[in-house]
Amino acid sequence: AVVSTQSTGMSEAARTKTREIVTSYMARAEALKRKKNKATIPHVQEIRIANDEKGWTYRKLFEKPLADSPTHIRIQDPYLHARHQLANLVAACEVFASRPSVSHIRVITREAPQGDQRSQQQKCMRDLGDSLANHRQITFVTNYSETLHDREIRFKNENNVVWVAIMGRGLDMFKKQSSWFAVGATDYSFRLCHEVTITLTRG
């Protein structure tokens, strides 16, 4: 940009001083603009987990989103029907509830088919919500959508920084245990994983 200081009655020294001040302000404005543009560029990380790979847990997987002190977490997964799927949800919520900043957890899923699975799903959501409220005063909300397809988890903090975990298999990334009493029943790092790709974005 060209800074003009041509003005009748101004001395050369005054024009030079004015030019320096204007140039300084313009440089500061450009620096702020570059900083703002840099801050709005989203952070993207792709995690590829091989078939039968071990060592993964929800705490390890969501380490970066949780490090940003989220207050609101939204879990979107159409398939939270079977016992192991509901157990995965409870395990993930235990990790989320361990963060002092978390105050709200919302689950969006499809309603399970009529019968035992629906009763099991309803009991899980009720008991999980009660326990989160009792132990950590966390508000837990369940919404049902019959058109839901995509699986993702959103983390938002008080500064409106949002992380999105795009998960092809949702929370159902671990293979079935041989027994509920085998190693890995509670410590997921012992479990074998399905082949899956998780994309984390921060914006």
Backbone as CSV, one residue per row, in Angstrom:
resi,resn,N_x,N_y,N_z,CA_x,CA_y,CA_z,C_x,C_y,C_z
1,ALA,0.848,-1.184,0.000,0.000,0.000,0.000,0.882,1.231,0.000
2,VAL,0.411,2.301,-0.659,1.157,3.562,-0.749,0.588,4.520,0.261
3,VAL,1.443,5.114,1.093,1.024,6.078,2.102,1.360,7.465,1.598
4,SER,0.346,8.318,1.410,0.547,9.668,0.921,0.495,10.647,2.066
5,THR,1.482,11.524,2.156,1.503,12.523,3.229,1.595,13.920,2.649
6,GLN,1.207,14.073,1.373,1.242,15.378,0.744,0.190,16.272,1.382
7,SER,0.568,17.336,1.999,-0.380,18.246,2.651,0.240,19.630,2.702
8,THR,-0.509,20.648,2.277,-0.017,22.024,2.268,0.318,22.467,3.681
9,GLY,1.472,23.011,3.878,1.855,23.550,5.164,2.608,22.578,6.051
10,MET,2.721,21.293,5.645,3.450,20.320,6.461,4.925,20.339,6.093
11,SER,5.774,20.333,7.105,7.212,20.285,6.861,7.603,18.874,6.466
12,GLU,8.783,18.748,5.912,9.276,17.427,5.526,9.381,16.505,6.740
13,ALA,9.802,17.041,7.879,9.928,16.249,9.103,8.556,15.749,9.557
14,ALA,7.538,16.602,9.463,6.185,16.217,9.878,5.637,15.139,8.962
15,ARG,5.904,15.305,7.642,5.422,14.304,6.701,6.091,12.951,6.956
16,THR,7.384,12.988,7.264,8.109,11.748,7.549,7.551,11.062,8.789
17,LYS,7.284,11.841,9.830,6.740,11.285,11.069,5.360,10.685,10.835
18,THR,4.523,11.378,10.069,3.180,10.876,9.783,3.252,9.579,8.998
19,ARG,4.179,9.557,7.999,4.349,8.363,7.191,4.755,7.171,8.064
20,GLU,5.646,7.396,9.018,6.094,6.322,9.900,4.958,5.789,10.763
21,ILE,4.115,6.685,11.281,3.001,6.273,12.142,1.998,5.447,11.352
22,VAL,1.633,5.948,10.148,0.651,5.241,9.326,1.187,3.875,8.905
23,THR,2.446,3.830,8.498,3.059,2.563,8.091,3.060,1.560,9.236
24,SER,3.352,2.047,10.460,3.358,1.182,11.635,1.977,0.584,11.899
25,TYR,0.929,1.428,11.795,-0.431,0.942,12.020,-0.847,-0.076,10.959
26,MET,-0.448,0.179,9.700,-0.788,-0.747,8.629,-0.096,-2.096,8.822
27,ALA,1.148,-2.066,9.288,1.888,-3.300,9.534,1.232,-4.107,10.648
28,ARG,0.776,-3.404,11.711,0.100,-4.083,12.811,-1.211,-4.700,12.350
29,ALA,-1.942,-3.986,11.501,-3.212,-4.499,10.987,-3.001,-5.748,10.141
30,GLU,-1.962,-5.764,9.313,-1.660,-6.932,8.495,-1.263,-8.124,9.359
31,ALA,-0.489,-7.846,10.426,-0.077,-8.927,11.318,-1.273,-9.552,12.021
32,LEU,-2.211,-8.704,12.468,-3.421,-9.210,13.117,-4.268,-10.016,12.142
33,LYS,-4.326,-9.562,10.885,-5.098,-10.271,9.868,-4.513,-11.651,9.613
34,ARG,-3.165,-11.721,9.512,-2.514,-13.019,9.298,-2.730,-13.949,10.481
35,LYS,-2.677,-13.402,11.706,-2.885,-14.206,12.905,-4.296,-14.765,12.952
36,LYS,-5.281,-13.928,12.581,-6.675,-14.366,12.574,-6.885,-15.471,11.548
37,ASN,-6.328,-15.291,10.346,-6.486,-16.300,9.293,-5.846,-17.621,9.698
38,LYS,-4.696,-17.524,10.362,-4.007,-18.728,10.816,-4.829,-19.455,11.871
39,ALA,-5.494,-18.686,12.763,-6.268,-19.293,13.839,-7.507,-20.003,13.334
40,THR,-8.029,-19.559,12.174,-9.263,-20.161,11.669,-9.001,-21.398,10.813
41,ILE,-7.738,-21.688,10.509,-7.430,-22.889,9.743,-7.632,-24.107,10.642
42,PRO,-8.513,-25.024,10.278,-8.802,-26.152,11.160,-7.640,-27.125,11.268
43,HIS,-7.540,-27.724,12.433,-6.557,-28.776,12.658,-7.191,-30.098,12.240
44,VAL,-6.497,-30.872,11.451,-7.031,-32.144,10.974,-6.028,-33.247,11.281
45,GLN,-6.532,-34.329,11.861,-5.686,-35.489,12.139,-6.451,-36.744,11.742
46,GLU,-5.794,-37.612,11.008,-6.409,-38.873,10.597,-5.729,-40.016,11.339
47,ILE,-6.533,-40.812,12.034,-6.013,-41.944,12.794,-6.448,-43.225,12.099
48,ARG,-5.492,-44.017,11.668,-5.783,-45.300,11.015,-5.436,-46.432,11.971
49,ILE,-6.423,-47.238,12.286,-6.224,-48.366,13.191,-6.338,-49.653,12.384
50,ALA,-5.325,-50.498,12.471,-5.289,-51.734,11.691,-6.153,-52.812,12.326
51,ASN,-6.540,-53.772,11.520,-7.311,-54.903,12.021,-6.492,-55.676,13.067
52,ASP,-7.113,-55.976,14.190,-6.510,-56.702,15.311,-5.458,-55.890,16.066
53,GLU,-5.368,-54.605,15.804,-4.441,-53.756,16.561,-4.955,-53.598,17.995
54,LYS,-4.033,-53.538,18.936,-4.385,-53.358,20.351,-3.746,-52.077,20.885
55,GLY,-4.141,-51.724,22.097,-3.532,-50.570,22.747,-4.381,-49.307,22.709
56,TRP,-5.578,-49.390,22.117,-6.423,-48.213,21.999,-7.490,-48.179,23.091
57,THR,-7.791,-46.979,23.537,-8.890,-46.734,24.468,-9.577,-45.449,24.018
58,TYR,-10.754,-45.186,24.545,-11.434,-43.933,24.217,-10.658,-42.742,24.776
59,ARG,-9.999,-42.926,25.906,-9.205,-41.833,26.475,-8.048,-41.457,25.551
60,LYS,-7.389,-42.457,24.991,-6.279,-42.205,24.070,-6.793,-41.609,22.762
61,LEU,-7.894,-42.138,22.263,-8.435,-41.686,20.981,-8.868,-40.226,21.036
62,PHE,-9.494,-39.818,22.142,-10.045,-38.466,22.250,-9.172,-37.552,23.106
63,GLU,-7.897,-37.867,23.190,-6.979,-37.102,24.033,-6.948,-35.620,23.659
64,LYS,-6.844,-35.328,22.364,-6.731,-33.931,21.939,-8.029,-33.145,22.137
65,PRO,-9.193,-33.677,21.728,-10.429,-32.934,22.002,-10.648,-32.692,23.496
66,LEU,-10.329,-33.668,24.330,-10.547,-33.516,25.766,-9.549,-32.536,26.381
67,ALA,-8.382,-32.394,25.758,-7.381,-31.448,26.268,-7.829,-30.004,26.103
68,ASP,-8.809,-29.758,25.236,-9.335,-28.407,25.023,-10.464,-28.063,25.991
69,SER,-10.613,-28.846,27.044,-11.603,-28.598,28.103,-13.018,-28.399,27.574
70,PRO,-13.586,-29.414,26.920,-14.945,-29.268,26.397,-15.975,-29.194,27.526
71,THR,-17.028,-28.426,27.286,-18.146,-28.361,28.228,-19.332,-29.181,27.720
72,HIS,-19.506,-29.201,26.396,-20.621,-29.913,25.777,-20.083,-30.983,24.819
73,ILE,-20.620,-32.197,24.948,-20.235,-33.302,24.068,-21.502,-33.900,23.468
74,ARG,-21.491,-34.069,22.147,-22.642,-34.660,21.459,-22.202,-35.933,20.749
75,ILE,-22.799,-37.046,21.141,-22.493,-38.358,20.556,-23.605,-38.704,19.579
76,GLN,-23.236,-38.878,18.327,-24.214,-39.189,17.280,-23.890,-40.560,16.710
77,ASP,-24.760,-41.540,16.991,-24.524,-42.917,16.558,-25.870,-43.614,16.412
78,PRO,-26.234,-44.034,15.205,-27.560,-44.636,15.014,-27.707,-46.016,15.632
79,TYR,-26.586,-46.668,15.962,-26.666,-48.044,16.423,-26.151,-48.183,17.856
80,LEU,-27.028,-47.909,18.786,-26.757,-48.121,20.206,-27.881,-48.999,20.743
81,HIS,-27.889,-50.236,20.278,-28.980,-51.170,20.577,-28.508,-52.372,21.391
82,ALA,-27.464,-53.039,20.891,-26.985,-54.276,21.511,-26.243,-53.978,22.810
83,ARG,-26.091,-55.008,23.600,-25.456,-54.836,24.914,-24.057,-54.264,24.796
84,HIS,-23.246,-54.809,23.874,-21.866,-54.326,23.771,-21.810,-52.882,23.284
85,GLN,-22.775,-52.467,22.448,-22.818,-51.081,21.978,-23.147,-50.129,23.130
86,LEU,-24.075,-50.536,23.973,-24.432,-49.718,25.130,-23.294,-49.691,26.154
87,ALA,-22.581,-50.819,26.289,-21.423,-50.850,27.190,-20.331,-49.901,26.696
88,ASN,-20.149,-49.831,25.378,-19.179,-48.886,24.811,-19.573,-47.448,25.128
89,LEU,-20.866,-47.152,25.031,-21.345,-45.802,25.343,-21.045,-45.446,26.792
90,VAL,-21.302,-46.377,27.706,-21.028,-46.124,29.122,-19.525,-45.892,29.330
91,ALA,-18.691,-46.709,28.683,-17.238,-46.571,28.831,-16.761,-45.211,28.324
92,ALA,-17.306,-44.766,27.203,-16.926,-43.457,26.658,-17.375,-42.336,27.592
93,CYS,-18.585,-42.453,28.117,-19.092,-41.414,29.017,-18.301,-41.358,30.317
94,GLU,-17.772,-42.496,30.762,-16.901,-42.494,31.942,-15.653,-41.652,31.676
95,VAL,-15.087,-41.806,30.473,-13.910,-41.007,30.108,-14.272,-39.526,30.048
96,PHE,-15.397,-39.210,29.407,-15.803,-37.810,29.284,-16.092,-37.194,30.653
97,ALA,-16.745,-37.960,31.522,-17.114,-37.445,32.845,-15.892,-37.219,33.733
98,SER,-14.753,-37.822,33.380,-13.537,-37.629,34.169,-12.931,-36.245,33.950
99,ARG,-13.416,-35.536,32.926,-12.935,-34.175,32.670,-13.795,-33.187,33.445
100,PRO,-13.216,-32.388,34.342,-14.001,-31.469,35.172,-14.809,-30.448,34.376
101,SER,-14.380,-30.149,33.158,-15.060,-29.107,32.374,-16.391,-29.574,31.798
102,VAL,-16.584,-30.877,31.633,-17.775,-31.401,30.950,-19.014,-31.221,31.818
103,SER,-20.043,-30.571,31.248,-21.291,-30.337,31.987,-22.515,-30.883,31.258
104,HIS,-22.391,-31.126,29.951,-23.527,-31.617,29.163,-23.068,-32.722,28.207
105,ILE,-23.820,-33.814,28.173,-23.598,-34.876,27.191,-24.937,-35.171,26.528
106,ARG,-24.946,-35.119,25.208,-26.166,-35.421,24.453,-25.901,-36.622,23.546
107,VAL,-26.829,-37.563,23.532,-26.744,-38.737,22.665,-27.884,-38.683,21.660
108,ILE,-27.529,-38.807,20.386,-28.531,-38.889,19.325,-28.380,-40.252,18.666
109,THR,-29.447,-41.034,18.646,-29.388,-42.388,18.111,-30.748,-42.781,17.559
110,ARG,-30.815,-43.966,16.992,-32.095,-44.524,16.568,-32.686,-45.334,17.714
111,GLU,-33.998,-45.344,17.793,-34.656,-46.140,18.807,-34.499,-47.610,18.451
112,ALA,-34.160,-48.420,19.431,-33.976,-49.853,19.203,-35.300,-50.507,18.829
113,PRO,-35.238,-51.658,18.135,-36.473,-52.364,17.785,-37.267,-52.737,19.031
114,GLN,-38.569,-52.917,18.842,-39.426,-53.320,19.950,-38.921,-54.620,20.576
115,GLY,-39.124,-54.751,21.879,-38.732,-55.978,22.557,-37.616,-55.741,23.554
116,ASP,-36.800,-56.772,23.747,-35.751,-56.717,24.767,-34.727,-55.620,24.496
117,GLN,-34.365,-55.436,23.232,-33.352,-54.427,22.924,-33.839,-53.021,23.270
118,ARG,-35.104,-52.725,22.999,-35.607,-51.394,23.332,-35.654,-51.187,24.843
119,SER,-36.083,-52.192,25.569,-36.110,-52.088,27.026,-34.708,-51.890,27.584
120,GLN,-33.751,-52.627,27.010,-32.356,-52.521,27.431,-31.812,-51.134,27.127
121,GLN,-32.126,-50.607,25.941,-31.664,-49.279,25.546,-32.238,-48.212,26.474
122,GLN,-33.524,-48.295,26.749,-34.169,-47.312,27.611,-33.585,-47.344,29.018
123,LYS,-33.342,-48.547,29.529,-32.756,-48.672,30.873,-31.344,-48.101,30.908
124,CYS,-30.564,-48.379,29.868,-29.192,-47.855,29.805,-29.193,-46.329,29.829
125,MET,-30.015,-45.711,28.986,-30.045,-44.253,28.922,-30.512,-43.651,30.246
126,ARG,-31.478,-44.289,30.859,-31.997,-43.786,32.137,-30.955,-43.915,33.245
127,ASP,-30.369,-45.104,33.357,-29.389,-45.333,34.426,-28.117,-44.513,34.210
128,LEU,-27.683,-44.402,32.956,-26.482,-43.625,32.655,-26.708,-42.158,32.982
129,GLY,-27.871,-41.640,32.601,-28.183,-40.242,32.903,-28.235,-39.973,34.396
130,ASP,-28.861,-40.889,35.141,-28.957,-40.719,36.595,-27.574,-40.740,37.243
131,SER,-26.718,-41.662,36.795,-25.393,-41.774,37.411,-24.515,-40.564,37.091
132,LEU,-24.619,-40.038,35.879,-23.845,-38.844,35.526,-24.295,-37.640,36.350
133,ALA,-25.594,-37.552,36.566,-26.126,-36.446,37.367,-25.716,-36.587,38.826
134,ASN,-25.746,-37.800,39.348,-25.439,-38.025,40.762,-23.959,-37.842,41.070
135,HIS,-23.097,-38.319,40.176,-21.663,-38.302,40.463,-20.983,-37.002,40.037
136,ARG,-21.474,-36.383,38.949,-20.768,-35.215,38.428,-21.691,-34.048,38.069
137,GLN,-22.973,-34.163,38.386,-23.939,-33.118,38.035,-23.884,-32.788,36.539
138,ILE,-23.691,-33.806,35.735,-23.672,-33.651,34.280,-25.077,-33.859,33.737
139,THR,-25.507,-32.940,32.883,-26.807,-33.064,32.228,-26.682,-34.026,31.054
140,PHE,-27.500,-35.070,31.061,-27.461,-36.094,30.017,-28.808,-36.121,29.305
141,VAL,-28.774,-35.978,27.974,-29.998,-35.913,27.175,-29.911,-36.935,26.053
142,THR,-31.002,-37.638,25.810,-31.075,-38.604,24.709,-32.138,-38.154,23.713
143,ASN,-31.768,-38.094,22.437,-32.711,-37.789,21.357,-32.708,-38.947,20.368
144,TYR,-33.874,-39.232,19.790,-33.998,-40.332,18.833,-34.343,-39.782,17.451
145,SER,-33.670,-40.324,16.441,-33.920,-39.929,15.049,-33.885,-41.177,14.175
146,GLU,-34.970,-41.436,13.485,-35.040,-42.628,12.627,-34.340,-42.427,11.288
147,THR,-33.921,-41.206,10.985,-33.223,-40.932,9.722,-31.716,-40.773,9.928
148,LEU,-31.255,-40.931,11.168,-29.839,-40.744,11.478,-28.984,-41.799,10.781
149,HIS,-27.859,-41.363,10.230,-26.958,-42.292,9.529,-25.505,-42.115,9.959
150,ASP,-25.015,-40.871,9.944,-23.598,-40.623,10.207,-23.253,-40.819,11.681
151,ARG,-21.999,-41.212,11.902,-21.490,-41.408,13.257,-20.386,-40.393,13.532
152,GLU,-20.573,-39.597,14.553,-19.567,-38.616,14.912,-19.759,-38.195,16.369
153,ILE,-18.707,-37.588,16.918,-18.770,-37.026,18.265,-18.237,-35.602,18.191
154,ARG,-18.999,-34.660,18.750,-18.598,-33.250,18.755,-18.276,-32.803,20.174
155,PHE,-17.175,-32.078,20.290,-16.730,-31.532,21.565,-16.670,-30.007,21.428
156,LYS,-17.344,-29.275,22.295,-17.319,-27.812,22.231,-16.990,-27.247,23.600
157,ASN,-16.051,-26.296,23.634,-15.703,-25.689,24.922,-16.331,-24.306,25.052
158,GLU,-16.059,-23.626,26.160,-16.713,-22.343,26.436,-16.238,-21.232,25.495
159,ASN,-15.139,-21.463,24.785,-14.660,-20.496,23.793,-15.155,-20.825,22.384
160,ASN,-16.101,-21.768,22.314,-16.689,-22.211,21.040,-15.680,-22.865,20.101
161,VAL,-14.610,-23.417,20.673,-13.704,-24.247,19.889,-14.361,-25.621,19.762
162,VAL,-14.509,-26.096,18.526,-15.232,-27.347,18.281,-14.301,-28.381,17.663
163,TRP,-14.259,-29.534,18.292,-13.602,-30.708,17.712,-14.686,-31.650,17.219
164,VAL,-14.462,-32.246,16.053,-15.387,-33.250,15.526,-14.598,-34.522,15.239
165,ALA,-15.046,-35.620,15.819,-14.459,-36.934,15.547,-15.402,-37.670,14.602
166,ILE,-14.983,-37.840,13.360,-15.779,-38.543,12.354,-15.359,-40.005,12.389
167,MET,-16.298,-40.869,12.761,-15.971,-42.264,13.060,-16.838,-43.194,12.230
168,GLY,-16.205,-43.933,11.319,-16.956,-44.823,10.443,-17.745,-45.880,11.188
169,ARG,-17.187,-46.389,12.279,-17.854,-47.414,13.081,-18.409,-46.862,14.392
170,GLY,-18.320,-45.557,14.580,-18.772,-44.991,15.836,-17.934,-45.514,16.987
171,LEU,-18.570,-45.735,18.124,-17.865,-46.283,19.286,-17.601,-47.779,19.157
172,ASP,-18.215,-48.402,18.169,-18.131,-49.860,17.997,-16.889,-50.242,17.193
173,MET,-15.713,-49.852,17.702,-14.455,-50.084,17.008,-13.686,-51.278,17.577
174,PHE,-14.193,-51.845,18.661,-13.512,-52.957,19.316,-14.212,-54.271,18.986
175,LYS,-13.420,-55.324,18.841,-13.990,-56.630,18.547,-14.583,-57.260,19.813
176,LYS,-15.491,-58.199,19.589,-16.187,-58.860,20.688,-15.222,-59.656,21.549
177,GLN,-15.395,-59.536,22.841,-14.597,-60.313,23.781,-15.058,-61.764,23.789
178,SER,-14.127,-62.656,24.093,-14.489,-64.073,24.200,-15.361,-64.323,25.418
179,SER,-15.236,-63.446,26.422,-16.028,-63.559,27.641,-16.091,-62.203,28.317
180,TRP,-17.185,-61.930,28.998,-17.300,-60.688,29.771,-16.361,-60.705,30.964
181,PHE,-15.764,-61.873,31.246,-14.854,-61.997,32.377,-13.399,-62.110,31.924
182,ALA,-13.133,-61.906,30.629,-11.771,-61.980,30.097,-11.073,-60.626,30.257
183,VAL,-9.740,-60.659,30.201,-8.962,-59.421,30.231,-9.401,-58.536,29.061
184,GLY,-9.668,-57.293,29.355,-10.182,-56.384,28.339,-11.641,-56.037,28.554
185,ALA,-12.264,-56.704,29.511,-13.672,-56.423,29.783,-13.861,-54.985,30.244
186,THR,-12.919,-54.469,31.030,-13.006,-53.091,31.502,-11.863,-52.223,30.982
187,ASP,-10.692,-52.813,30.752,-9.551,-52.074,30.200,-9.497,-52.344,28.694
188,TYR,-9.983,-51.388,27.924,-10.116,-51.592,26.483,-8.787,-51.682,25.756
189,SER,-7.692,-51.309,26.403,-6.393,-51.368,25.727,-5.986,-52.806,25.411
190,PHE,-6.613,-53.781,26.078,-6.323,-55.188,25.809,-7.150,-55.733,24.639
191,ARG,-8.108,-54.990,24.175,-9.024,-55.501,23.159,-8.453,-55.364,21.747
192,LEU,-8.844,-56.287,20.889,-8.508,-56.204,19.473,-9.469,-55.220,18.806
193,CYS,-8.945,-54.457,17.840,-9.758,-53.468,17.139,-10.157,-53.952,15.747
194,HIS,-11.273,-53.429,15.263,-11.598,-53.556,13.852,-10.728,-52.573,13.072
195,GLU,-10.551,-52.815,11.790,-9.861,-51.830,10.944,-10.776,-50.624,10.786
196,VAL,-10.274,-49.459,11.118,-11.121,-48.267,11.100,-10.266,-47.015,10.932
197,THR,-10.868,-45.988,10.370,-10.230,-44.682,10.234,-11.071,-43.643,10.966
198,ILE,-10.425,-42.873,11.828,-11.101,-41.792,12.562,-10.454,-40.486,12.151
199,THR,-11.261,-39.514,11.778,-10.759,-38.190,11.414,-11.148,-37.190,12.484
200,LEU,-10.152,-36.487,13.019,-10.381,-35.452,14.016,-10.148,-34.092,13.383
201,THR,-11.114,-33.191,13.524,-10.953,-31.833,13.003,-11.188,-30.840,14.139
202,ARG,-10.445,-29.764,14.121,-10.602,-28.703,15.120,-10.831,-27.395,14.395
203,GLY,-11.901,-26.727,14.735,-12.211,-25.465,14.053,-12.890,-24.491,14.956
